[in-house]
């Protein structure tokens, strides 16, 4: 992601609802993608990958809606 991102309350709530170990892995992967532009999903479990993908899609959708992209 090279454009501005918007983290909605829904995304933050979904992240906070994850178990601690999953939360850290998913947030690390999201940060790697958003901040560094690298794929951080390599070490994720299959379930974490699904959660990551859902959150990433929500972030993209919310950012496009809020920031007018």
C-alpha positions in Angstrom: 0.0 0.0 0.0 1.6 3.3 -1.1 -1.4 5.6 -0.5 -2.8 6.9 2.8 -4.6 4.3 5.0 -7.5 4.7 7.3 -7.8 2.3 10.3 -11.5 2.4 11.2 -12.8 1.5 14.7 -14.1 -1.7 13.2 -10.6 -2.8 12.1 -9.2 -1.8 15.5 -12.0 -3.7 17.3 -11.4 -6.8 15.2 -7.7 -6.7 15.9 -8.3 -6.3 19.7 -10.7 -9.2 19.6 -8.0 -11.6 18.4 -6.1 -13.8 20.8 -2.8 -12.2 21.8 -0.6 -14.5 19.8 -2.7 -14.1 16.6 -3.0 -10.4 17.2 0.8 -9.8 17.2 1.3 -11.9 14.1 -1.4 -10.3 12.1 -0.6 -6.7 13.2 3.1 -7.3 12.3 2.1 -8.6 8.9 -0.2 -5.6 8.3 2.5 -3.1 9.5 5.1 -4.8 7.2 2.8 -4.4 4.3 1.5 -0.8 5.0 4.7 0.7 6.4 7.4 -1.2 4.5 5.7 -2.4 1.4 6.8 -6.0 1.9 4.9 -9.2 2.2 4.7 -10.0 5.9 2.4 -13.0 5.5 5.1 -15.7 5.2 5.1 -16.8 8.8 1.3 -16.7 9.3 -0.8 -19.7 10.0 -3.6 -20.5 7.6 -6.1 -18.9 10.0 -4.0 -15.8 10.6 -3.7 -15.5 6.8 -7.5 -15.4 6.5 -7.8 -12.8 9.2 -5.0 -10.8 7.6 -6.7 -10.8 4.2 -10.1 -9.8 5.7 -8.5 -6.9 7.6 -6.4 -5.8 4.7 -9.5 -5.7 2.4 -11.5 -3.8 5.1 -8.6 -1.3 5.4 -8.5 -0.8 1.6 -12.3 -0.4 1.4 -12.5 2.0 4.3 -9.5 4.0 3.1 -11.0 4.4 -0.4 -14.4 5.4 1.1 -13.0 7.9 3.7 -10.1 9.3 1.7 -12.0 9.5 -1.6 -9.7 7.3 -3.6 
